[in-house]
Amino acid sequence: MFQSIAFDEYQLNDTRETIGRTITETDIVLHAGQTGDFFPHHMDAEWCKTQDFGQRIAHGTLIFSVAVGMTATVINPLAFSYGYDRLRFIKPVFIGDTIRVKITIADKKDHKKPDFGVVSERLEVLNQRGETVMACEHLLLVRRQVENIQHRTSDIQHQTSNIGH
């Protein structure tokens, strides 16, 4: 679904939440094959029984990939992914755990290009017990509404004309 949302239309503290998705053994095996990460923490059930967690854990990068995909429910032609900050793997995710993602508009900032702003979405990945297993910030570069681009451009021109006076 396409929905145009300009920078000015994002509201701080707005939230949305995804539906759940269960992490399977197939997910882990496919991710190991795609990334080359065959560490025993993910692949060796017998070895994992001797470790603190007692069972195989999903790759953090798998949970990050799945969670980001789960948030991609609307195509906003005015926004572009600008990157991710503060990525943390807080608790392990096991085979059979169901994750969901809570997205909160955490911050909005001006960008050096006057026709854009940066929106920061806080992503919290929760397991079936409501425990946070992963968190990060998703930065979006978002076009401003046309009338606000003109206003911001004139503000910048006014500020630069006063430099040195």
C-alpha positions as CSV (number, residue, x, y, z in Angstrom):
1,M,0.0,0.0,0.0
2,F,1.3,3.5,-0.9
3,Q,0.7,6.4,1.5
4,S,2.5,9.7,1.2
5,I,3.4,11.0,4.7
6,A,5.4,14.3,4.8
7,F,8.0,15.1,7.5
8,D,5.6,17.7,9.0
9,E,2.8,15.0,9.4
10,Y,4.8,12.7,11.7
11,Q,3.8,13.2,15.3
12,L,6.1,12.5,18.2
13,N,5.1,9.5,20.4
14,D,2.7,8.1,17.7
15,T,3.0,4.3,17.9
16,R,2.0,1.3,15.9
17,E,2.5,-2.4,16.4
18,T,2.9,-5.3,14.0
19,I,1.3,-8.7,14.2
20,G,3.4,-11.6,15.6
21,R,5.7,-13.9,13.7
22,T,7.1,-17.2,15.0
23,I,10.8,-17.8,14.5
24,T,11.4,-21.4,13.2
25,E,14.3,-23.7,12.9
26,T,14.1,-23.2,9.1
27,D,14.6,-19.4,9.6
28,I,17.8,-20.1,11.5
29,V,19.2,-22.6,9.1
30,L,18.4,-20.4,6.1
31,H,20.0,-17.4,7.8
32,A,23.1,-19.4,8.6
33,G,23.4,-20.4,5.0
34,Q,22.9,-16.8,3.7
35,T,25.4,-15.3,6.2
36,G,28.0,-18.1,6.7
37,D,27.4,-17.9,10.5
38,F,27.3,-21.5,11.5
39,F,28.4,-20.9,15.1
40,P,27.2,-23.7,17.4
41,H,25.0,-21.3,19.4
42,H,22.6,-21.4,16.4
43,M,23.3,-24.8,14.9
44,D,24.4,-27.4,17.5
45,A,21.5,-28.5,19.7
46,E,23.6,-30.9,21.8
47,W,26.4,-28.3,22.5
48,C,23.8,-25.7,23.4
49,K,22.4,-28.0,26.1
50,T,25.7,-27.6,27.9
51,Q,25.5,-23.7,27.7
52,D,23.7,-21.1,29.8
53,F,20.7,-20.8,27.5
54,G,20.3,-24.6,27.2
55,Q,19.0,-24.4,23.6
56,R,19.8,-22.9,20.2
57,I,19.4,-19.2,19.8
58,A,18.4,-17.2,16.7
59,H,21.1,-15.0,15.2
60,G,20.7,-11.4,16.3
61,T,21.0,-10.4,12.6
62,L,18.1,-12.7,11.8
63,I,15.9,-11.1,14.4
64,F,16.9,-7.6,13.1
65,S,16.1,-8.6,9.5
66,V,12.8,-10.1,10.3
67,A,11.8,-7.3,12.6
68,V,12.6,-4.6,10.0
69,G,10.6,-6.5,7.4
70,M,7.7,-6.8,9.8
71,T,7.5,-3.0,10.0
72,A,7.5,-2.5,6.3
73,T,3.7,-2.3,5.9
74,V,3.3,1.0,4.0
75,I,5.3,2.4,1.1
76,N,5.9,6.1,1.7
77,P,7.2,7.6,-1.5
78,L,8.3,10.7,0.5
79,A,10.6,8.8,2.8
80,F,13.8,6.9,2.5
81,S,15.6,4.7,5.0
82,Y,18.6,6.7,6.3
83,G,20.1,4.0,8.5
84,Y,19.8,2.4,11.9
85,D,21.4,3.5,15.2
86,R,21.8,2.0,18.7
87,L,21.1,-1.6,17.7
88,R,21.0,-3.8,20.8
89,F,20.3,-7.5,21.2
90,I,18.8,-7.6,24.8
91,K,17.6,-11.1,25.3
92,P,17.9,-14.3,23.3
93,V,15.2,-15.5,20.8
94,F,14.7,-19.2,20.7
95,I,13.1,-21.5,18.1
96,G,9.4,-21.3,18.6
97,D,9.4,-17.7,20.1
98,T,6.9,-15.3,18.5
99,I,8.1,-11.7,18.1
100,R,6.2,-8.5,17.3
101,V,7.5,-5.0,16.8
102,K,6.4,-1.8,18.5
103,I,7.3,1.4,16.5
104,T,7.3,4.8,18.2
105,I,8.1,8.2,16.6
106,A,10.9,9.2,19.0
107,D,12.4,12.3,17.4
108,K,12.2,14.7,14.4
109,K,15.2,16.9,13.3
110,D,16.0,19.3,10.5
111,H,18.3,18.1,7.8
112,K,21.0,20.1,6.0
113,K,18.8,19.9,2.8
114,P,16.0,22.3,3.6
115,D,13.4,20.2,1.8
116,F,14.0,17.2,4.1
117,G,13.8,16.3,7.8
118,V,15.0,13.2,9.7
119,V,12.4,11.1,11.6
120,S,13.7,8.7,14.2
121,E,11.5,5.6,14.8
122,R,12.3,3.6,18.0
123,L,11.8,-0.1,17.3
124,E,11.3,-2.5,20.2
125,V,11.1,-6.2,19.4
126,L,9.0,-8.0,21.9
127,N,8.7,-11.8,22.5
128,Q,5.4,-13.6,23.3
129,R,5.9,-12.7,27.0
130,G,6.2,-9.0,26.3
131,E,9.9,-8.9,27.0
132,T,12.1,-6.7,24.9
133,V,14.6,-8.8,22.9
134,M,16.0,-6.2,20.5
135,A,15.9,-2.5,20.2
136,C,17.2,0.1,17.7
137,E,16.4,3.4,16.1
138,H,15.4,3.6,12.4
139,L,16.2,6.9,10.8
140,L,14.1,8.1,7.9
141,L,14.9,10.9,5.5
142,V,11.5,12.4,4.8
143,R,10.5,15.2,2.3
144,R,8.7,18.2,3.8
145,Q,5.4,19.5,2.6
146,V,5.9,22.0,-0.2
147,E,4.7,25.1,1.7
148,N,7.1,24.2,4.6
149,I,10.1,23.8,2.2
150,Q,9.6,27.4,1.0
151,H,9.3,28.7,4.6
152,R,12.4,26.8,5.8
153,T,14.4,27.9,2.7
154,S,13.6,31.6,3.4
155,D,14.5,31.1,7.1
156,I,17.9,29.7,6.1
157,Q,18.5,32.5,3.6
158,H,17.6,35.1,6.3
159,Q,20.0,33.5,8.8
160,T,22.9,33.4,6.3
161,S,22.3,37.0,5.2
162,N,22.7,38.1,8.9
163,I,26.1,36.3,9.3
164,G,28.8,38.9,9.9
165,H,26.4,41.8,10.7
